[in-house]
Amino acid sequence: MKKKLLCILGLASILVFSCRKNTYLKLWYNKPATKWVEALPVGNGRLGAMVFGDPSNEIIQLNENTVWAGQPNRNDNLEAKATLPDVRKLIFAGKYEQAQDVVNQKFITKTSHGMPYQTVGNLKLSFPGHDHFTNYYRELNIETAVASSRYDVDGVTYKREVFATFPDQVIVLRMTASKPGKITFTTSMHRHAPVDISTEGNDNLIMSGVTGDCDGVKGAVQFDAQVKIKTKGGAISASDSALTVINANEATLYISIASNFNNYHDISANASERANAYLQNVIKKEYTQVLCDHIADYQNYFNRVSIDLGETDAVNNPTDVRIDQFARGDDPQLVALCFQFGRYLLISSSRPGGQPANLQGIWNDQLYPPWDSKYTVNINTEMNYWPSEPTNLSDMNEPLIQMVHELSETGRQTANDMYGADGWALHHNTDIWRINGPIDGAFWGMWPMGGAWLCQHLFEKYEYNGDVEYLKSVYPAMKIAVEFYLDFLVEEPANKWLVVCPSVSPENAPSVHPGVSISAGTTMDNQLLFDLFTKTIKAAEILKTDTEFVIQIRNTLNRLPPMQVGQWGQLQEWMLDWDNPDDHHRHVSHLYGLFPSNQISPYRTPELFAAAKTSLIARGDESTGWSMGWKVNLWAHLLDGNHALKLITDQLTPSIQPNGKQKGGTYPNMFDAHPPFQIDGNFGFTAGVAEMLLQSNDGAVFVLPALPDAWKNGIIKGLRARGGFEIEALEWKNGEVSKLVIKSNLGGNCRIRSYSPLKVEVRATFVLAKGENSNPFYVAPHVKAPIISQKATILPVNLKDTFVYDIATKSGGKYVLIPE
C-alpha cells in the first residue's frame, strides 16, 4: 500500500511538473490522424505502436521487433571466389562495365536479398455514436512517453492514453469518460495476411500467425498478440473474433505480443506462452503502478539531457502547423523538440536485449515495406546510432553492439566462401537473420565495407566510457574484421597502393561511366580502413596484446591510398579524378572522413578541410531527409552553424506537398521523409544539433563550435564528450559561453576549445594549452598528406580565433568555467 501511494504521489508530481515546467515537450494536433505518417509512435524497444486517435474508429497499429519474414538462412554466392581475380583484372584495365556485369552474375546473391520486417497487424476499436465530436485534441508527450487524446461527445469528455512499457513489456491503452457508464466499444484485430483470431473467456482477444515467405525462404516466425480488457463498471462480452464493452466507467486494454524467435539461428520458443506470461504479470498490477513504472524507467534515460533554444509564439500552434511554417517563421523551440524527439525515438526503438533500430526504427505498417525496413549499413544503420553517445543514451546502442558480434560470427563463412579470406565480411545490407552476402545488384551491393563501418561503433563506445573490460569484449570482432581486409586488399598497378577491389562508392556512379559504380580504392573505403586499422591498433595496445599483428596492420596501413584533391578543388570520391561538380547525389560517402570520422580537421588538415567544403557545396543542400541530416553534421564540422541551420530548415519542411507529391523533409508526425519514412533522418538531426553545440573528436572538447546567429541565447545539459566527460551545463548569452560545468568521470586532462575566453570559477589547475593533448582519448589521427591536382584551386580556410585551455581533472571532479 505504501509503495502504491508513493507511486501515485510521484506520478502526480511528474505529470504536474510536465504540465507546468515542460509544456512544449510534446507533439500535438487538433484533429485525428488519417494517414500513418500522422499517427503517433510509442515503443519500448521491443514493441511498437502507431496511435491514430480516431474517436469513432481507433486504430492501434502494432509491431514486435522480431516479426520478420523467412527463417534462418544464408545468401552467399559461392561462385565469387573463382571469379574474383578476373573481376580485378577488368577493373584495373578500365573495363568497369564488364566487371559490373560479371559481379552481377557471380557475386550478387542468387537466393535471399534479405527478409522484410513485418507488421503484426492492427488493433481496431469501434465507438458507436462518436462520429460527431468537438474540442478534439491529441498529443505525444515525449517527457512521459504517453500518447493521449481527448474529445467531447454529447456533453461527455472522453480521454485515451497509450504507452508501451519496458518494465512490463506490454502496450497499454486506457479509456476514461467524465461521466459514469459512458464507455462502449467493440475491439477486434486484423492483419493483411492469414491469421487465426479467437477469444478466450469474455475478456481475452488473441491473434496468432506466421510471418511471410520471401525470395524462396519460407516464413517461420510464429507470433501471438493477446489483448486483455479490464473495466470498472459495465459489462464485457465476447464473440468468436471480437470483444465488446458496454457502459463501463473506464476500460484498460493490455496488449502483449511475442514470437518464437530466440536468436538469428534459433526460432524454437513458444510465442503463445511468452505473450501470455507478459500478460499475466502485468494484470496483477494497478494501472497507476504500471504507468508510474513506465514513466520512471523512461525518464531515467530521457531526463539525462535537456535543451532550451528559446520560445516564440509559434509554440502555441499544432505541430503540423509549426512544421509548415518553420522556414518562414521564428521557432527555435521546434528544433529543440525535434532534437528531443530523436532521443525519444531511440529510447523507444532500441533497448538492451532487443534488436537494433532498423530502417524504420520499430514502426512499420506493411508486410513488405520499402527496402524491407532492413539494416542498410552503408550509412543508415550507423546514422541511427550517431546520437547515442553524445546525447547520453549509450545504453541504447547495446543492440547494435550485439548485432556486430553476431555478424562477425555469420560473416566468417561469407569471407571464406566468397573471397577465400580469413576474418569476417559484410556488404551493404543485413537483416534479423544476419545475412552477409551482397544483394540488390552490383551497383548497390558490391560494397564489402559493412564490417569496417560497424566496427567504428564498437570503439567509439569505449572512447566515451573508457571501460577496458568492455573493450576486451569487442576487440575480437574488430581484430577479425581487420583480418578480412588484410587478406582482401590487392595492389593496384599504377601507384602500388593496397586497395579494396571490387567495391563502390555507396550507391553513386561517376559521370564518366553512368550507371556503372564498380571501381577500386574509393575514398570512403580508404577512410574506413584507416579508422578500422588505427583503432584496432589502439585497442590492441591498450589491451597489451597481439604485438606481431599490430606490426602487420601498420605495414598495411602505410600502403593505403592518401586522400586526393581533384582538379576543381574537390575531395575526390574515387581513386581517379572523376567527380562532377553537377553531381547532387544524396550519398556524400567521401566526406565520411569529415564526419563521423575525424580524419579531416580545420586545424590539422586545412587542404582536405577546404576540399571537403568544396565537395559539399557542389553536392547541394536539399536532398532526401536522411541526407540532409548527414549534411547538418557535416556543416557543423565545417564550423558553419548558419549553414547547418539552413539544412535544419530544409529538413524541417513538409514532405507532403499541396499536390500530394512528396519530397525530402518531415511528415506531420515529425517522422523524417526520404521519402518514404526512414528513421535515420530523425537520428541524424538529433546528432547534428548536438554536434553544433559540442564536439569532442578533434583533440579537444569544443564548446559551441557551430552556433548559428539565430540561437543567441540558450542552455543544454547532459551532453557527453569522449574521455568520460559529461557537460552538466552549457549556457550561452549573445553567442558566447556564459557558464560551462564539466564532470570528469575518468579523470585526466580536459582540453577545452572556445571562441570566447574562459576562466575556472573555483581553484583548479587551468592553463593555456600547448602541444598535443596528453589525454589518450584525444590523440589526433595522423593522415597522409593529400595528393593535390595541379589544376586545383584550394579555397582559403578562414577560421575564427579560439582559446584553448587544459584542466587537470580528477575522477568524479566537477569544474565550472565562466567568461574571463
C-alpha positions in Angstrom: 0.0 0.0 0.0 2.8 2.4 0.9 4.6 1.7 -2.5 1.3 2.3 -4.3 0.8 5.6 -2.5 4.3 6.7 -3.3 3.8 5.8 -6.9 0.6 7.8 -7.2 2.2 10.8 -5.5 5.3 10.5 -7.7 3.2 10.1 -10.8 1.1 13.2 -9.8 4.3 15.2 -9.3 5.7 14.1 -12.6 2.5 15.0 -14.5 2.2 18.3 -12.7 5.8 19.1 -13.4 5.3 18.1 -17.1 2.4 20.5 -17.5 4.0 23.4 -15.6 7.7 23.1 -16.5 8.0 21.5 -19.9 4.7 22.4 -21.6 6.3 22.2 -25.0 7.9 18.7 -24.8 5.0 17.3 -26.9 3.7 16.9 -30.4 0.1 18.0 -30.5 -2.7 18.2 -33.1 -6.3 19.4 -33.3 -7.6 16.5 -35.5 -7.2 12.7 -35.7 -4.7 11.1 -37.9 -5.9 9.9 -41.3 -2.5 8.8 -42.6 0.1 6.5 -41.0 2.6 9.4 -41.1 0.2 11.4 -39.0 -0.2 8.8 -36.3 1.9 9.0 -33.1 4.6 6.4 -32.2 5.1 4.7 -28.9 7.5 1.9 -28.2 9.5 0.1 -25.5 12.4 -1.2 -27.7 10.7 -4.5 -28.4 7.1 -3.4 -29.0 5.9 -0.5 -31.2 2.5 1.0 -31.8 1.2 3.8 -34.0 -1.8 5.6 -32.5 -4.3 7.3 -34.8 -6.5 8.9 -32.2 -9.8 8.5 -34.1 -12.8 9.0 -31.8 -15.1 6.7 -33.8 -12.8 4.1 -35.3 -9.5 4.0 -33.4 -6.5 2.1 -34.9 -3.5 1.0 -32.9 -1.0 -0.4 -35.5 1.3 -3.0 -33.8 4.9 -4.1 -34.2 7.2 -6.5 -32.4 10.8 -6.3 -33.3 11.4 -10.0 -34.1 8.4 -10.4 -36.5 10.4 -10.7 -39.8 9.7 -12.8 -42.8 11.6 -16.0 -43.5 13.7 -18.0 -41.1 17.5 -18.7 -40.6 19.2 -18.6 -43.9 22.4 -17.7 -45.7 22.8 -15.8 -49.0 26.5 -16.1 -50.0 27.2 -16.6 -53.7 29.8 -19.4 -53.9 30.8 -18.5 -57.5 32.5 -15.3 -56.4 35.8 -16.8 -55.2 36.8 -18.3 -58.5 35.8 -15.1 -60.4 37.5 -12.6 -58.1 40.8 -12.4 -60.0 39.1 -11.9 -63.3 37.0 -9.0 -62.0 40.0 -7.3 -60.6 41.8 -7.6 -63.9 38.8 -6.0 -65.7 38.7 -3.1 -63.2 42.4 -2.4 -63.3 42.1 -2.4 -67.1 39.4 0.2 -67.0 36.7 -2.2 -68.2 34.3 -1.2 -65.5 31.0 -2.1 -67.2 32.3 -5.6 -68.0 33.4 -6.0 -64.4 30.0 -4.9 -63.1 28.3 -7.5 -65.4 30.4 -10.3 -64.0 29.8 -9.2 -60.4 26.0 -9.2 -61.1 26.4 -12.8 -62.4 28.9 -14.3 -60.0 28.9 -12.2 -56.8 25.4 -11.0 -56.1 23.2 -13.4 -54.2 21.2 -16.0 -56.1 19.0 -16.6 -53.1 17.8 -14.2 -50.4 18.1 -10.4 -50.8 17.2 -10.1 -47.2 13.9 -10.7 -45.4 11.4 -7.9 -44.7 10.4 -6.6 -41.2 6.7 -7.1 -41.0 3.8 -5.5 -39.1 1.9 -7.6 -36.6 -1.3 -6.0 -37.6 -3.9 -3.6 -36.3 -6.0 -3.4 -33.1 -9.3 -1.8 -34.0 -11.8 -0.2 -31.7 -15.2 1.0 -32.8 -17.1 3.5 -30.7 -20.8 3.8 -31.7 -22.1 7.4 -31.8 -18.7 9.0 -31.7 -18.7 10.2 -35.3 -19.7 13.8 -34.3 -17.2 15.1 -31.8 -16.0 18.5 -30.6 -13.0 20.0 -28.7 -10.6 17.4 -30.2 -7.0 17.3 -29.0 -4.3 14.6 -29.2 -0.6 14.6 -28.2 2.5 12.7 -27.8 4.2 13.8 -24.6 7.9 12.9 -25.1 8.7 13.7 -21.5 6.4 10.8 -20.3 6.3 8.7 -23.4 2.5 8.7 -23.4 0.2 9.3 -26.4 -3.2 10.6 -25.5 -6.3 12.1 -27.0 -9.5 13.8 -25.7 -12.7 14.9 -27.2 -16.3 15.7 -26.4 -19.5 13.8 -27.5 -22.9 14.8 -26.2 -21.6 16.6 -23.2 -19.1 13.9 -22.2 -15.4 14.3 -22.3 -13.5 11.1 -23.4 -9.8 10.5 -22.8 -7.4 7.8 -24.0 -3.8 7.1 -23.0 -1.5 4.8 -24.8 2.1 3.8 -23.8 4.5 0.9 -24.3 6.1 -0.1 -21.0 9.5 -1.6 -20.9 9.3 -2.8 -17.3 6.1 -4.8 -18.0 6.7 -5.5 -21.7 3.2 -4.7 -23.0 1.3 -1.9 -24.7 -1.4 -0.3 -22.6 -4.5 1.6 -23.7 -6.7 3.3 -21.1 -10.0 5.0 -21.7 -12.0 7.2 -19.3 -15.0 9.4 -19.5 -16.2 12.4 -17.5 -19.5 10.7 -16.7 -20.0 7.1 -15.4 -21.2 4.3 -17.7 -20.4 6.1 -20.9 -17.7 3.8 -22.4 -19.0 1.4 -25.0 -16.9 -0.1 -27.8 -16.0 -3.2 -29.8 -12.5 -4.3 -30.4 -11.0 -6.6 -33.0 -7.7 -7.4 -34.7 -6.7 -7.5 -38.3 -3.7 -8.4 -40.5 -3.4 -8.3 -44.3 -2.3 -11.9 -44.3 -3.9 -15.1 -43.0 -4.1 -15.3 -39.2 -6.1 -17.1 -36.5 -8.3 -14.7 -34.4 -10.1 -16.0 -31.4 -11.4 -15.1 -28.0 -10.8 -16.7 -24.6 -13.4 -16.2 -21.9 -15.2 -12.9 -22.3 -12.2 -10.6 -21.9 -9.3 -12.0 -24.0 -8.7 -11.5 -27.7 -6.0 -13.5 -29.5 -4.4 -13.2 -32.9 -1.8 -15.9 -33.9 0.1 -16.0 -37.2 3.3 -16.9 -39.1 5.3 -14.4 -41.0 5.5 -14.4 -44.8 7.7 -16.1 -47.4 10.3 -14.1 -49.3 12.8 -14.9 -52.0 12.0 -18.6 -51.7 12.6 -18.6 -47.9 9.6 -20.0 -46.1 8.2 -17.8 -43.3 8.6 -19.5 -39.9 8.4 -16.8 -37.3 5.3 -17.6 -35.2 3.8 -14.7 -33.3 1.0 -14.2 -30.9 -0.8 -11.0 -30.0 -3.0 -11.2 -26.9 -5.3 -8.5 -25.6 -6.8 -8.4 -22.1 -9.5 -6.0 -21.1 -10.1 -4.8 -17.5 -13.0 -2.5 -16.8 -14.6 -0.6 -13.9 -18.3 -0.9 -14.2 -20.2 -2.1 -17.3 -20.0 -5.5 -18.9 -17.7 -7.3 -21.3 -18.8 -9.9 -23.8 -17.1 -11.9 -26.5 -17.9 -13.2 -30.0 -15.7 -15.5 -32.0 -13.3 -12.8 -33.0 -14.2 -9.6 -31.1 -14.8 -8.2 -27.6 -17.4 -5.7 -26.6 -17.5 -3.4 -23.6 -20.9 -1.8 -22.7 -21.5 1.1 -20.3 -18.2 1.0 -18.5 -16.8 3.8 -16.3 -13.3 3.1 -17.6 -11.5 0.4 -19.6 -7.9 -0.6 -19.8 -6.5 -2.9 -22.6 -3.2 -4.7 -22.1 -1.7 -5.8 -25.4 1.0 -8.4 -25.3 2.9 -9.6 -28.3 5.7 -12.2 -28.6 7.3 -14.5 -31.2 9.2 -17.8 -31.2 12.5 -16.0 -32.1 15.4 -16.7 -29.7 18.3 -15.5 -31.9 19.3 -15.4 -35.5 19.7 -19.2 -35.7 17.1 -20.4 -33.2 13.3 -19.9 -33.5 12.2 -22.7 -31.1 10.4 -20.6 -28.5 6.7 -20.8 -27.7 5.2 -17.4 -28.8 1.8 -18.0 -27.1 3.4 -18.9 -23.7 5.7 -15.8 -23.9 2.9 -13.4 -24.7 0.7 -14.9 -22.0 3.5 -14.7 -19.4 3.9 -10.9 -20.0 0.1 -10.5 -19.8 -0.3 -12.4 -16.6 2.4 -10.5 -14.9 1.1 -7.0 -15.8 -2.6 -7.6 -14.9 -1.6 -8.2 -11.3 -0.7 -4.6 -11.0 -2.9 -1.5 -10.8 -2.9 0.8 -13.8 -1.3 3.6 -11.9 1.6 1.4 -10.9 2.1 0.3 -14.5 2.1 3.9 -15.7 4.4 5.0 -12.8 6.9 2.3 -13.5 6.8 3.1 -17.2 7.5 6.8 -16.7 10.2 6.2 -14.1 12.0 3.8 -16.5 11.7 6.0 -19.5 12.7 9.2 -17.7 15.8 7.5 -16.3 17.1 7.9 -19.9 15.3 10.8 -21.3 15.9 13.3 -18.5 19.7 13.0 -18.8 19.6 15.7 -21.4 17.6 19.0 -21.6 17.8 21.8 -24.1 16.4 25.3 -24.3 16.9 27.3 -27.5 14.2 29.8 -26.7 10.5 30.0 -27.4 8.3 32.2 -29.5 4.5 32.4 -30.1 4.9 29.6 -32.6 4.8 27.1 -29.8 1.1 27.7 -29.4 0.4 26.2 -32.9 -0.2 22.5 -33.6 2.9 20.6 -34.5 1.9 20.1 -38.2 1.3 23.9 -38.5 4.7 24.6 -36.9 6.4 22.3 -39.4 4.6 24.0 -42.3 5.6 27.5 -41.1 9.1 26.8 -39.8 11.0 28.0 -42.8 9.0 31.3 -42.9 9.0 32.0 -39.2 11.0 32.0 -36.0 10.5 28.8 -34.0 13.8 27.7 -32.3 11.8 25.5 -29.9 10.8 23.3 -32.8 14.5 22.5 -33.3 14.7 21.6 -29.6 11.6 19.5 -29.8 12.8 17.6 -32.9 16.2 17.1 -31.2 14.5 15.5 -28.2 12.0 13.6 -30.4 15.1 11.8 -31.9 16.2 10.8 -28.4 12.6 9.7 -27.7 12.6 7.5 -30.8 15.9 5.9 -29.9 14.8 5.0 -26.4 11.6 3.7 -27.8 13.1 1.6 -30.6 16.4 0.2 -29.2 16.7 -1.2 -25.8 19.3 -3.6 -24.3 18.5 -7.2 -25.1 16.5 -6.4 -28.2 17.1 -5.8 -31.9 18.8 -2.7 -33.2 16.6 0.1 -34.7 16.0 -0.8 -38.3 15.3 1.4 -41.3 12.0 2.5 -39.7 13.1 2.1 -36.1 10.5 -0.3 -34.8 7.4 1.1 -36.6 6.1 -0.4 -39.9 2.5 -0.9 -41.1 3.3 -3.1 -44.1 4.2 -6.7 -44.8 6.7 -5.7 -47.5 7.9 -2.2 -46.6 10.3 -0.1 -48.6 13.8 -1.6 -48.7 12.2 -4.3 -46.5 12.9 -2.0 -43.5 16.2 -3.9 -43.1 19.6 -2.7 -41.9 21.3 -0.7 -44.6 24.8 -0.5 -43.3 26.3 1.8 -45.9 25.1 4.8 -43.8 21.5 4.3 -42.5 22.1 1.9 -39.6 25.1 3.8 -38.4 23.3 7.1 -38.5 20.6 5.6 -36.3 23.2 5.5 -33.5 25.1 8.7 -34.0 23.2 10.4 -31.2 23.6 7.5 -28.7 26.9 8.5 -27.1 26.9 12.3 -27.3 23.2 12.7 -26.2 23.7 10.4 -23.2 21.9 7.3 -24.5 24.8 4.9 -24.5 22.6 2.1 -23.2 20.5 2.2 -26.4 23.4 1.1 -28.7 23.8 -2.2 -26.9 21.6 -4.0 -29.5 23.9 -2.6 -32.3 27.0 -3.9 -30.5 25.3 -7.3 -30.1 24.4 -7.4 -33.8 28.0 -6.7 -34.8 29.1 -9.6 -32.6 26.6 -11.8 -34.4 27.6 -10.6 -37.8 31.2 -11.3 -37.0 30.1 -14.9 -36.5 28.0 -15.3 -39.7 30.5 -13.2 -41.7 33.3 -15.7 -41.3 31.7 -18.1 -43.7 31.0 -15.2 -46.2 34.6 -14.2 -46.1 35.9 -17.7 -46.7 33.3 -18.9 -49.2 33.1 -15.8 -51.3 36.7 -14.5 -51.2 38.9 -17.2 -49.7 39.8 -14.8 -46.9 40.1 -15.1 -43.2 38.1 -12.8 -40.9 34.5 -11.7 -41.4 32.8 -9.9 -44.3 29.6 -7.9 -44.6 28.3 -6.0 -47.6 25.8 -3.1 -47.6 22.8 -4.8 -46.0 21.7 -7.3 -43.4 18.5 -8.4 -41.6 17.5 -10.2 -38.4 19.0 -13.5 -39.8 22.4 -11.7 -40.0 22.9 -12.3 -43.7 26.3 -11.0 -45.1 26.3 -11.6 -48.8 25.8 -8.8 -51.4 22.2 -8.1 -52.5 20.2 -5.9 -54.9 22.7 -5.8 -57.7 26.4 -4.9 -58.2 25.6 -1.1 -58.4 24.5 -1.1 -54.8 25.6 -4.3 -53.3 29.2 -4.8 -54.2 30.5 -2.9 -51.2 32.3 -5.2 -48.8 32.8 -2.5 -46.2 29.9 -3.0 -43.8 32.0 -4.6 -41.1 34.6 -1.8 -41.3 32.0 0.8 -40.6 30.1 -1.0 -37.9 33.3 -1.7 -36.0 33.7 2.1 -35.6 30.8 2.0 -33.2 32.5 -0.7 -31.1 35.5 1.5 -30.4 33.5 4.8 -30.2 31.6 3.4 -27.2 35.0 2.8 -25.5 36.1 6.3 -26.3 33.2 7.6 -24.3 33.1 5.1 -21.4 36.8 4.2 -21.0 35.8 0.7 -19.9 38.7 -1.7 -20.6 36.6 -4.8 -19.9 34.1 -3.6 -22.5 36.9 -3.0 -25.0 38.2 -6.5 -24.3 34.8 -7.9 -25.2 34.6 -6.2 -28.6 38.2 -6.4 -29.6 37.8 -9.9 -31.2 35.2 -8.6 -33.7 37.5 -5.7 -34.6 40.5 -7.9 -35.0 38.7 -10.4 -37.1 37.3 -7.6 -39.3 40.9 -6.4 -39.9 42.0 -10.0 -40.8 39.5 -10.0 -43.7 40.9 -6.8 -45.2 44.5 -7.9 -44.7 43.5 -10.8 -47.0 41.2 -8.9 -49.3 43.3 -5.9 -50.2 45.0 -6.0 -53.5 47.8 -4.0 -55.1 46.6 -1.6 -57.8 49.1 -1.3 -60.7 49.5 2.5 -61.1 50.7 3.6 -57.6 51.2 0.2 -55.9 48.7 1.1 -53.3 46.7 -1.6 -51.5 43.0 -1.1 -52.3 39.6 -2.7 -51.8 38.6 -4.2 -55.2 35.9 -4.6 -56.3 33.9 -2.1 -54.5 31.7 1.0 -55.0 31.3 4.5 -53.5 27.9 3.7 -52.0 25.1 4.0 -54.5 26.8 6.5 -56.7 28.5 6.3 -60.1 30.9 8.7 -61.8 29.5 10.6 -64.8 32.4 9.2 -66.9 30.5 5.9 -67.0 27.0 6.5 -65.8 25.1 3.5 -64.4 28.4 1.7 -63.5 29.6 2.1 -60.0 32.1 -0.7 -59.8 35.6 0.6 -59.1 38.6 0.2 -56.8 40.2 2.2 -53.9 37.2 4.6 -53.4 37.9 7.3 -50.9 35.4 6.1 -48.4 36.8 2.6 -48.4 40.3 4.0 -47.7 39.0 6.2 -44.9 37.1 3.4 -43.3 40.1 1.1 -43.4 42.3 3.9 -41.9 39.9 4.2 -39.0 39.5 0.4 -38.5 43.2 -0.2 -38.7 44.2 2.7 -36.4 41.5 1.9 -33.8 42.3 -1.8 -33.8 46.0 -0.9 -33.2 44.9 1.4 -30.3 42.7 -1.3 -28.8 45.5 -3.9 -29.0 48.0 -1.6 -27.4 45.5 -0.7 -24.6 44.9 -4.4 -24.0 48.6 -5.2 -24.4 48.1 -8.0 -26.9 48.9 -9.1 -30.5 52.2 -7.3 -30.9 53.0 -9.0 -34.2 49.5 -8.5 -35.6 49.8 -4.7 -34.8 53.1 -4.6 -36.9 51.3 -6.3 -39.8 48.4 -3.8 -39.6 50.8 -0.8 -39.5 52.6 -2.1 -42.6 49.4 -2.4 -44.5 48.1 0.9 -43.2 51.2 2.6 -44.7 50.2 1.3 -48.1 46.7 2.6 -48.2 46.0 5.4 -50.7 46.1 9.0 -49.4 43.1 11.3 -49.8 43.2 13.3 -53.0 42.1 16.8 -54.1 40.8 16.8 -57.6 41.0 19.3 -60.4 38.2 21.6 -59.3 39.4 21.7 -55.7 37.1 18.9 -54.5 37.9 16.0 -52.3 37.9 13.1 -54.8 35.2 10.5 -54.3 37.1 7.9 -56.4 40.7 7.0 -56.8 40.7 8.7 -60.2 39.6 12.3 -60.7 36.1 11.5 -61.9 34.0 13.9 -59.8 31.4 16.0 -61.5 30.6 19.4 -59.9 27.0 19.0 -61.0 26.6 15.7 -59.1 23.9 16.2 -56.5 23.7 12.6 -55.3 22.2 12.0 -51.8 25.2 10.0 -50.6 28.3 12.0 -49.6 30.3 9.0 -48.8 33.8 10.5 -49.4 33.0 13.1 -46.7 32.9 10.3 -44.1 36.5 11.5 -43.2 35.0 14.8 -42.0 32.1 13.2 -40.1 31.5 10.8 -38.5 35.3 10.3 -38.7 37.9 12.9 -37.6 40.5 12.4 -40.3 39.7 15.8 -41.8 40.2 18.8 -39.5 40.2 22.6 -39.9 43.3 22.7 -37.6 45.3 19.7 -38.8 44.4 19.2 -42.4 43.4 22.6 -43.9 43.7 21.5 -47.6 41.5 18.5 -47.0 39.1 20.6 -45.0 38.8 23.1 -47.8 38.3 20.3 -50.4 35.6 18.7 -48.3 33.8 22.0 -48.2 34.1 22.4 -51.9 32.6 19.0 -52.4 29.7 19.6 -50.0 28.8 22.9 -51.6 28.7 21.3 -55.0 26.5 18.4 -53.7 23.9 21.0 -52.7 21.6 21.2 -49.7 18.1 19.9 -50.4 18.0 16.1 -50.8 16.5 13.1 -49.1 15.7 13.6 -45.5 18.5 11.4 -44.1 21.0 13.0 -46.5 20.1 16.5 -45.1 20.5 15.1 -41.6 24.1 14.0 -42.5 24.8 17.4 -44.0 23.7 19.1 -40.8 26.5 17.2 -39.1 29.0 17.9 -41.9 28.3 21.7 -41.8 28.7 21.6 -38.1 32.1 20.1 -38.6 32.9 22.7 -41.2 32.2 25.1 -38.3 29.4 26.9 -40.1 26.4 27.0 -37.8 24.4 29.2 -40.1 24.7 26.7 -43.0 23.9 23.8 -40.6 20.7 25.7 -39.5 19.9 26.2 -43.2 20.0 22.4 -43.6 17.8 22.0 -40.5 15.3 24.4 -42.1 15.4 22.3 -45.3 14.9 19.1 -43.3 12.0 20.6 -41.2 9.9 21.4 -44.2 6.7 19.4 -45.0 7.4 16.3 -47.1 3.9 16.1 -48.4 3.3 18.9 -50.9 -0.1 20.5 -51.8 -0.3 18.4 -54.9 0.1 15.2 -52.9 3.7 14.5 -54.1 6.4 14.0 -51.5 10.0 15.3 -51.1 12.7 15.0 -48.6 11.6 16.7 -45.4 9.4 16.0 -42.4 6.0 14.3 -42.1 3.2 15.7 -39.8 4.1 13.3 -37.0 7.8 14.5 -37.2 9.0 11.3 -38.8 11.7 12.0 -41.3 10.9 11.6 -45.0 13.4 10.1 -47.5 10.6 9.9 -48.8 9.1 7.5 -47.7 9.7 7.4 -43.9 13.3 6.5 -42.8 14.1 7.0 -39.2 17.8 7.6 -39.7 17.0 11.2 -40.7 15.5 11.8 -37.3 18.6 10.4 -35.6 20.9 12.4 -37.9 19.0 15.5 -37.0 19.5 14.9 -33.3 23.2 14.2 -33.7 23.6 17.3 -35.8 22.2 19.6 -33.2 24.5 18.0 -30.6 27.5 18.5 -32.9 26.6 22.1 -33.5 26.8 22.7 -29.7 29.6 20.3 -28.7 32.3 18.4 -30.5 35.0 16.1 -29.0 36.6 14.3 -31.9 39.4 16.7 -32.8 41.8 16.9 -29.8 39.6 18.9 -27.5 36.1 19.5 -26.1 35.0 22.2 -28.4 32.1 24.2 -27.0 29.6 26.0 -29.3 31.7 25.1 -32.4 28.9 25.8 -34.9 26.4 28.0 -33.1 24.1 29.8 -35.6 23.5 33.5 -35.3 19.8 32.8 -34.6 20.5 30.9 -31.4 21.9 33.8 -29.5 20.9 32.5 -26.0 20.4 29.0 -24.8 21.3 26.2 -22.5 21.9 22.5 -22.9 22.5 20.0 -20.1 23.8 16.4 -20.1 25.8 16.0 -23.3 28.7 13.7 -23.2 32.2 14.1 -24.6 34.9 11.5 -25.2 37.2 10.6 -22.3 34.3 10.3 -19.8 33.5 14.0 -19.7 29.9 15.0 -19.1 28.7 18.5 -19.8 26.3 19.1 -16.8 25.5 22.5 -18.2 26.5 24.6 -21.2 24.9 28.1 -21.2 25.5 30.9 -23.6 24.4 34.5 -24.0 24.8 36.7 -27.1 26.5 33.8 -28.8 29.2 33.3 -26.1 29.7 30.8 -23.3 28.3 32.2 -20.1 28.7 29.0 -18.0 30.2 25.6 -18.6 30.0 22.8 -16.0 32.0 19.7 -16.7 32.0 16.5 -14.7 35.0 14.2 -15.2 34.2 10.5 -14.8 37.6 9.2 -15.7 40.0 12.0 -14.7 42.8 13.1 -16.9 43.5 16.2 -18.9 40.4 18.1 -20.2 41.3 20.3 -23.1 38.6 23.0 -23.8 38.3 24.9 -27.0 36.1 28.0 -27.1 35.6 31.1 -29.3 35.5 33.2 -26.2 38.0 33.5 -23.3 37.1 31.5 -20.1 38.3 31.0 -16.6 37.7 28.5 -13.8 35.2 29.6 -11.2 37.0 27.7 -8.4 40.6 26.8 -7.8 41.9 24.1 -10.3 44.9 23.5 -12.5 43.9 25.6 -15.5 46.4 26.7 -18.1 46.6 27.7 -21.8 47.0 24.5 -23.8 50.3 23.7 -25.5 51.3 20.9 -27.8 49.4 17.6 -28.1 46.7 16.7 -25.7 48.1 14.3 -23.1 44.7 12.6 -22.7 44.9 9.4 -24.6 41.2 9.7 -25.7 42.1 12.8 -27.6 45.1 11.7 -29.7 44.5 13.1 -33.1 44.9 10.8 -36.1 47.9 11.4 -38.4 46.7 11.0 -42.0 48.9 11.1 -45.1 49.5 14.3 -46.9 46.9 14.6 -49.7 47.8 14.4 -53.3 46.6 17.7 -54.9 45.8 18.1 -58.6 47.9 20.7 -60.3 44.7 22.2 -61.7 43.1 22.5 -58.3 42.4 25.9 -56.6 42.2 25.4 -52.9 39.7 27.5 -51.0 41.2 29.6 -48.3 40.3 28.4 -44.8 39.2 31.3 -42.7 38.8 30.2 -39.1 37.7 32.3 -36.1 40.3 32.6 -33.4 39.8 30.2 -30.5 41.0 29.9 -26.9 42.3 26.5 -25.8 42.8 25.5 -22.2 43.8 22.5 -20.2 42.3 21.4 -16.9 43.9 18.7 -14.9 40.8 16.8 -13.7 40.2 14.0 -11.2 37.7 11.2 -11.5 34.4 12.4 -10.0 35.5 16.1 -10.1 33.3 18.9 -11.3 34.7 22.0 -12.9 32.9 25.3 -13.6 34.1 27.7 -16.3 32.8 31.2 -16.8 33.7 34.2 -19.0 37.1 35.7 -18.3 
